[in-house]
Every structure is written in structure tokens, then in C-alpha cells.
Amino acid sequence: MVFDISSLSIPPHYGIYIMKDSDDKILYIGKAKNLKNRVRSYFVKNQNYKTQKLVEKIRDIEFVLTDNEEEAFLLESNMIKRYRPPYNIELKDQQRYTYLRITNEEFPRLMVARRTRTGEFLGGGRVYGPFTHGSSKMLSIGLLRKTFKIRICKRLPKEACLEYHLGNCEAPCQFKDGRKRYPGHVAELESILKGKQRLGDFVERLESEMREASSNLQYERAKEIRETLQRLQNLQTRQKMETVGGTDEEYFGIRTGEHTAHVMSFRQIRGVIKDRNKFSFDLVGDNSFSNFLSQYYLTNPIPKYIIVSQMPDKKEILEEIFSRSAGFKVSISVPSGGKRKEMIGLIIRNIDLLLSRGADPALVELQEKLNLEHIPKKIECFDISNQGADYAVGSMSCLVDAEPFKSGYRRFRIKTVTGRDDFAMINEVIKRRYLRLKQEKSSMPDLVLIDGGRGQLNAALGALRSIGASIPVVSLAKENEEVYHPNLKSPIVLPRSSSALKVLQHARDEAHRFGVAYNRSLRKIQK
């Protein structure tokens, strides 16, 4: 029986996919720029024999999101080494990505940095990387050496060599001016490798050289420069999966619902993200994130730094226990910025993806576009129907799992507002609805939608604040179908074909229809 790929909600993002068999064993790990397109391509007809056999064994597919292609490349490589899936090729004798080393000599050289199985780098100097697409590393290094005039000789010669006469080196071995300028060339190269210097000026210089080489019919040289320009983009791509000289750290993200907590961790060893793990536990009795961590580190190595999305209870006690067990000081922290915060954000996105399995893809998209903590399975939408000052009513539609839940619809006679004041009417209706839910201790919706623009949204927010209710709320303006978000200055514009937009439109149209029908019935009674 072939796995039903339509049962999965697959995100169209960078990341890796993990294919498993009926025993939950990993069959294959792959990377993709667009997970949705890549994974679905396995389930089309006319695949080769090996791919068909792989697909026949698949019973589940998991995903790990990354922020760019380079992170996906690195995480895929590390997890293949960790799990050695039978359908993957493991390149045991080749580096699939490149580290570069600037030696600590008087006149430093640029070289490929080699590392041992334990992650230690061979040779002295400063190491940068990793840089992906390693098969082109020698050509890239050669052109970087020429561009920045970095020497290639193992020992300084007594006289200027051929590289000087070719214009690839300023011969610091012989000329005083060359010795003065050489540290500047090295510093410029390091700035590019660190990603601190913008490539703009450097790229313009190379493009000028490429045009000059082409006009002089030096097509091979022009081709080399063009390839260098393409590869240099990799030097500027920020990634979090590997860092040179990184410490042992473990990252934990946690999402808690009414009854269950979901935890995911990424473990970094010697600066390399090796693996991810996922857990869940019931929120019963004393079960907490703090208890989870104490149980987890009874059987797992304790790192020096534990980075968490939210601070566990009894943090100081946990640090003292872990430090005593590990034999070194252990710290637990919530990051305020930088790569650590980005990593925590990435883990939370992956937890949300895990929780969205089986959910309506339109709601998953809506969660992502509106940056919601939870999938908006229950949406309540409000509209004001005005037919003169005497016939103003409020209406509320209710969507559950993107479908109308008619018994959840509500209608409101405006009681406290005179005249045609939509903002005040929205404020009244929202306040009445959610104050009642609070008093009844009923569950709140995952998303409140207001028919209107920024003014209507602000009126709803004011009402929620006045009663101490915290519910995600946005508004949808009819004219251009723009979505206004409290935390964004500019409205969100979703494509007309977006399934997430269609859900919002459906909720809005239902609220409008329901309100107009109520308004008409009131006018008939008055007549």
C-alpha cells in the first residue's frame, strides 16, 4: 500500500524531510528548497526502480524547517552521518562543505581547513565556514587568492616568483610596499569570510574585470570571474547549523496546550547541530518543563549551555544539580537576540509544523501568515449591519476547522450607541461577547476577525483590553482584501488565490449575510 501523501500538510519552505517505514526506522533523509514540491515529486508515476521501492516502504514523513538552503544542506549531512539511512549515500571520505583557514604565518595564506572525526581542526590559524557547494572549493579558493593577492608559496622565496609577474601577488618576500599592503589584503579577505563586509564594492570590481576580460577576448578568465561571483554569494549566507569553534549547547522549544506540552530540542556539539529530538508530556500533577529537563538529563549528556524558549521553574536549583553532575558550570538562559534566539524561533516553527499534521492546509497557512501561536481551528468573525440609526445590529459567524458552525453564530442588538458609529458598535459587541465567555469560563476562539480596516481593529482591541481578554484579532478590509494586524504598520496582502484568504473571506461573508438577514427581520417587525 502506497503512503497517502494527500494526508500530509507539507510546508512550501526550506528544510529536510525524513522518510520512515512501518517500524519508525528512517529510510531516507533529503533536503529541499521547497519541501512541498520535492516530497510530492516522489509520488508521481514513472519513477525509477529504486525510488519505487523506497516509496513502497514509506509509512510516515517528518519535516524539519530551516531558514535557508545552506542550513538544510548542513542539517541533512549531519543527520545522514548520525542515522545512516539505507537509501542515502554517505560520503565518508569527502567533505560535503568547505571550511577555509587563514594561517598564522607572518604573511598568512588561504587554505582549506581539515577537521578530524571529533570536530577538531588541523593546523593553526583562523578558521571560517562552513561554506556549502564544496565541490568547487579549489577553484573558489584559487580565485580568492588571486583577487586578494594572497601568496600561495609554502616558503617565502628569495626573489619574486611567477605569481608576482602574473599580478596575483605583491611579493611581500621582496618588496617593502608589498609587505605594508599585505595585512590590508588579508583583513579585507577576512571581512568577506566573516560576512561583515558587504560584497557590493568587491562584486563591482570583479564585474569590471569580467567585462574587461571579455572585451579583450579572454573568455576563460571572464568565465572564472563569473563563477567566482556566483560562489561568493555562499560566503554571505547566514546559517545556524554549524559554527567554527562553537560550544556544546542544547536548545529547547516548548509549546503548551490545555492538557499537553510539546518539546523539541536541537543539540549542538563542537559547534555542529547534530540532531533534533521531539517529546510530549501530559500536564498532570507536578509535570512541568522543569521536571522534564531534570528527567531528560538523567540519561543524556549535560552541555555547558542550555538555551530555552521559556524559563523553567526552579532554574537556580536545576543549574546547581546539572553543574554538580557535569563537573562544570551549567547555565540555563532564554536568549534575547542573535543566533541563539533565531534557533529558538526555528524550533518553535518546527513544533508548530508538527502540531499542524492533519490540519487543514488553509488554516496552517493562516497561522503562518498571521504569526499565530496556534492553528486557528475556531474563528469568530464580527460585522456591523447599518440601515439607519434605528436598525443597527451586530452579527457573528463561527468557523470550526474552516467550515461554518451554524449553532455558534450570534446576533446582537446595539444597546449603548446612538447614531452611525461603527467603531463604537464594534467595541460594544466585542466587549459583550467575550465578557460573557469570561464569566461563563467558556473557551475562547483561536482567532477573532473583524470586518473593516484599522479603525475597526483598534476598536476591537480596546474592547478586549478593557475586559482583560487576550485573543488574537485581525481585521479584513473589503475594498482591497487587506488584512490588518495589531503588530504590523502595513496591512498584509494575501494573493487572491490564497486558501488562507478564502477562509477569512468565507467567515466575513457569513457574518455579513447573517447580519443583513437579522436587520431585515427587525425592519419587518417594526413595519
N, C-alpha and C positions, 0 to 999 in steps of 0.2 A: 504494500500500500504506500503510495507516494504521499509525502507530507503536504498538507493543505496550506500552501503559502498565503492564501487569502485570509487565513485565521490570524495572521500577524499584522500588527500596525507597525510598519517599518519607517523610520525617520529618513528623510532625504538629506542626510548630513554626512560629514566626515566621520570615520570610525572604523572599528573592526567588527567582524561577525564570527561567531563561534558556533559551528555546527556539531550537534551531539546525536548519539544513537539512542536506542531504547534503554540502555543501561546507564545513560547520562555520561558516557565517555565521549571525549572530544575527538571528532573525526577530522575536522579541518578548521583552520583559522585563516581568515583573509582580511584584507584591508580594502577600503573603498573611499572615493571622493563623495559618492552618493550611495549610501547603504541600500536605499530602496531599489534603485535601478540595478545595482550589482547583484544583490541577492535574488531578485526576481529573474535575472538572466539565467540562473541555474535551472529554472523550472520551465524553460521553453523547449520545444521539440528540436530534434537534430543535434543533440549533444553527442560528444564522443563517448566511447565505451566506458572509460574510467569515470567520467563525470556522471554518467547514468548510474553507475554502481554506487557512487558517493550519494547521489540524490535518493536512491532507493533505501539507503540506511538512515537517512536523516529523520529524526523524530522531534527535534526541537532546535531552535536557533536563538542564540542570545546576542546582544549587541552591546558594545562599549563605545560611547561617543567620545570624539576628540575635537580639538578646536581647529585643527588644520591637517593637511595631508601628511606632513612630516611627523606629527605626533602619532598618526595612525600607522605609519611605516615603522616607527621605532617600537611602539607597543606590540604590533604584530610580530616583529622579530623577537622581542623579549619573551613573549608568551609561547611562541613556537619552540624556543630553546627550553622553556620551562616544562611544557607538556608533551612535546614531540608527537604531534598528531600523525596518524599513519598516512594520511593523504597529503601531508605537507612535505616539501623538500627542505631539509635543514642544511644550510651552508656552514659546515663545521670548520672549514679551513679558510673561509673568506669573511672579511668584514663586510657587512651589507651597508655600512655607512662609514663616514670618514671623520677622524679626529686629526687636527693639524697641530703641529708643535713648533714653536719658535725657540730655538736653542738658547742657552745662557752663555754663549761664547762672547768674545769681545765684539765681533761683528756677527750677529746672530744669523742663522739660516732658517728657512722654512722647510719643514719635513712632515711626512705622515707620522702620526703618533700611534704606536702599537701598544695594546694593552693585553695583560695576561687574563687567564680564565677567572682570576679573583677580582678583576676590575682595576688592577694597578697599572699605571702607565710606565713604560720603559723609557729610560733616558731622562736627562734633566731638561729644564726649561719650562715654558708656559704652554699649557695645552688648551685648545679651543675646539668646540664642537658639542655634539656630533653634527655633521653636515650630511644630508642624505644624498642619494644618487651616487654612491661611491664608485661605480664602475668607471666614472670619468675623472676620478680624483687626480691621476697623474697629469693629465692634460691641464686640468684646472690649476694645479699647483705650479706647473711649468709656466703658465701664462701669468699667474700671480707673481711669481719670482721675477719675470721679465718686466711686468708693469711697475712693480715697486722697486725694481733694481736691487733684488736680494741675491747675494752671492750663492753659488752652488758648489764651490770647491771645498773639499774636505779639509785641506790645509791651505793656509794662505800662501800663494806663490810669491816668488821674489820679484817677479815682474808682472805687469798687467797681461791677462790672458785673452783668449779669443772672445770671451763674453763681453769684455770691455770694448773691444773693437766692433762688436755687433750692436753695441748700445744697450746691452742687457744688465750691465753692472758698471758702477763708477770707480771700480778698482780702489777700494779703501786700503788695499795692501800696499799701494804705491803712492797714491796722491793724497795730499793733505786736505784738499777741498772735498774729496770723496769721503774721507774719514769724518769730516764735520757734518756732511749731509746724510750720512748713512743712518744715524739714530732717528732722524726725521722720517726716513723711508720706512723703517721698522715700526715706528709709532703710528704712522698712517695705516699700515697694513694691520696692525693690532686693533686699531679703532674700527676697521671694517669687520674683522673677525669677531670682535665683541658685540657688534651690532650697534655701536654708539654713534658712528658717523653715518650720515645719510649718503646713499650711493649716488645722489644726483650729480655732483660735480665730477666724480670719478667716472660715472657712466658717460657723461658728456665728452670727457676726454677720450674714452675708448671709442665712442661713436665717431668722433672726429678722425681718429686714427684709422678706423674701419673705412670711412669714406675716402680718405687719402690713399689707403692701400688699394681700394677698388679702382680709383681713378688712375693709379699707376700700374694697373693690370696685375697687382699682387693678390690674386684671388684666394690663394691658400691662406695668406696672412689675414685677409678680411674675414674668411670663414672661421679662423681660430678666434678672432676677436668677438665675432658674433656669438660663438659657442660660450665664450667666457662671460659675456653679458647675460646669457640665459642662465648659466650656472650660478652666477653671483647672487641671483635672487634668493637662492637657498641659504646664503650666508646671513640674510636679513630676516628669515622666518623664525619667529619666536616659538619655542616649544618647551614643554614642561616634563617630558617623559625621561629625559636624561640631562644631567648637568655635570660638568667637569669638577671633580673634587667635592662632589656632594656628600652630605652626611647620611647616616641611616635615620630615616624618618618614616612614620606611618600616618596616613591621612584617613580620617573617618568622617563620613557624612551621615546624618540621621534625619529621617522623616517620621513623625509620629501621627497616627490617626487616633480614632476613638478607642480602639481596642489593641492595636498592634503597632510596633515600632519596626522600621526597616533601616538597616545599617549597611553601608558599603565602605570598603577600605581599599586604598591603593598603598602598596608597600614599596618604599624606595631603599635600595641597598647600594651603597657606594655611589650615590647619585643617579641610579638607574631604577625606573619603575619596572618592577619585575612581574607583578601580578595584581589582580583585583579579586576581592572576595566579597560575598554578599551574605547577609544574615537577617533574620527577623525574630522577634520575641513578643510574647503576649504581655500587655500591660496589666499584669495581675499582681496583687500584693505589693512586695517590695521590688519587683522587676523595674529596672531603670537603666539608663545609659551608663551610669557609674558602675552598677553591678555587672553589666555586660562587659565593660573594659576589664574589670578585675578577673572575671572568669576567662576572658579571651587570653590574657597574658599569663594564665597558669600553664598554658600549653604552647604558647608562641613566643619567639624571641622578643625581648623588650628593646625598642630602639631608644636613642637618646632624646629624640623629639617626637611627641605625639600631637598631631595637628587635628583639631576637631571643628565641626561646623557649629556646635553649641557646647558650652562648658558643662561638664558633668558635675553632679553634686559631689561634695567631699573631695574636691580637686587636690587640696594640700595633702590629705591622707593618702590618696592614690599615688601622688608623686613620691611621697615618703616610702610607701610599700614597694613601688616599682624600682626606686633608686637603690633600696636595700637589696632587692632580689638581683638587680642587674650588676651591682658593684660600681655604678657611676651615676652621676646626677641625671635624672629624667625630668623633663618639663612637659606640661600639657598646656596648650595655648589655642586660642581662636585667632586666626590671622586677621590683621586689619588691612592688608594690602599686599601687592606684589604677587609673585608666582604661587606662593602658598595659598593665598585667597583664591586665585584663579583655579588652582587644583581642587579646592573645596567646592567651588562653584561647578566645576566639571563633574565631580562626584554626585552632587545634588541633582544635576541634569540626568545623570545615568540612573539614579534611584527613581526619578520621575518617569523615565522611559520604562524601567522595569515594572512600575506600578500601572503603567498605561497598557500593558499587554491585554489584549482582548477588548479594549475600549474602542469606541467609535473614533476612527481616524480624524474626523472633523473636530471632535472635542479635544483630541490630543493636539491638533494644530492650534486650536483656540487657546489652550493652556500655554503653549509656547509663545504665540504672538502677543498675548496679554501678560505674559510673565506671571502666571498664577501658580500658587503653591500646589494646588490640587486640580485634577481634571474636573471641569465644570459640569458634572453629571446633572445637577439640578440648577436650572437658570430661571429666575423670575424677572419678567420684563414689565415695565410700567409705562403707561401712556395717559395723557390728559385729553379728553374729548370735550371741546368747547362749542356750544351752539347758543351764543348769547350768555349773559351773566346768570340767567336763571337755569341754564341747562349745562352746567359744567360737572363732569364726572371723571373719576379716575378708574382705570382698569389695569388688571394684572394678569398676564398669561404665565403659564408654568410649563417648562420643557424638562422632561426627565429622560436622560440618555438620548437627547436631541429630538425627542418625539413629544407632541403635545400631551400633557397630563390634565385633561379637562376638569376633573374633580378638584384640581389645585388652583383653578382660575378664581380670581376675586374681583369684586367691583366696589367702588367707593362713591358715596355722595359727598361732595365737598361741603364742609361744615364751618370752617373758620375763615374762609377767604371770600371777599366780595369783589366783583369786577373780574376782568380777564387778566389774571396774573398767573401764568403757567408755572413760574418759578416757585411761588408761594404754595401753589396747589401740589406740585411735586413734593415739596418739603412736608406738607401736611400728610399726604398719602403714605410716603415712606416712613414717617415717624409713627403713624398709626399702625402700619403693618408690622414693623419689627419691634415696636414696644410691646405689642400683644404677644409676639412669638417669644420675647424675652420673659414676659410674665408667666406664660404657659410653659416655659422651659422646653419649647419645641426646637427642633433642629433648624438651623439657618440654611439658606441656599448657598451653593458654591460660587454663584455669580449673580449680581443684580445688574440688569440692563435698563437704561433709561432712554426713552425715545426723545431725542433732542441733541443739542450741542453742549458747549462748555458751560453755559449758564444753568441748564437743567442738571448737568452733572454736579456742579457746585452746590445747587440747592439740595440734591440728594445727599451729598457728603455732609453738609451742615446738619441735616436731619439725623443722620446716623451718629455723628459726633455728639449731638445733644442728648441722645439716649444711651450713649456708651456702647454702641454696637460696632463691631469691626467685621465688615463684609466686603469682599472685592466688588467694586462697582465701576462700570464704564457707561458711556452713552454713545448712541448711534444716530448721526445726523442724516436726515433723509436726502438732502439735495445732492451731495457727493458721496454718500455712504461712508463717511469718515467716522472712525472710532476714536473718541476722546478718552484719554486715560489720566487719572489723577496725578501720576508721577511724570508725565511727559508734556512738554510745552506744545509740541506739534501733534496733530492727530495722526493716528495710524491709518494708512491707506492700504487696505487689502485688495488683491486682484479680484475683479468681478467674478472670476471663475473659482475663487477660493471657497472650499467647502466650509471653512470656519465662518466666513462672511455669510454664507447661506443660512447657517444656524441662527446667527444674530438677526438676519432679515426675517426668518420664519417666526422667531419669538416676537419681534417688533410688529409684524403684520398681524399676528394672532391677537396681541394686546390691542391693536388699533381696531380690528374687526369686532372684538368683544366689547370695547368701549363705545363704538358707534351704535351697536345693537342696543346697549343699555340706554344710551342717550335717546334713541328713537322711542324706546318703550316708555321712558319718562315723559316725553312730549305728548305721546298718545294719551297717557293717563291725565295730563294736565288739560288736554283739549276735551 
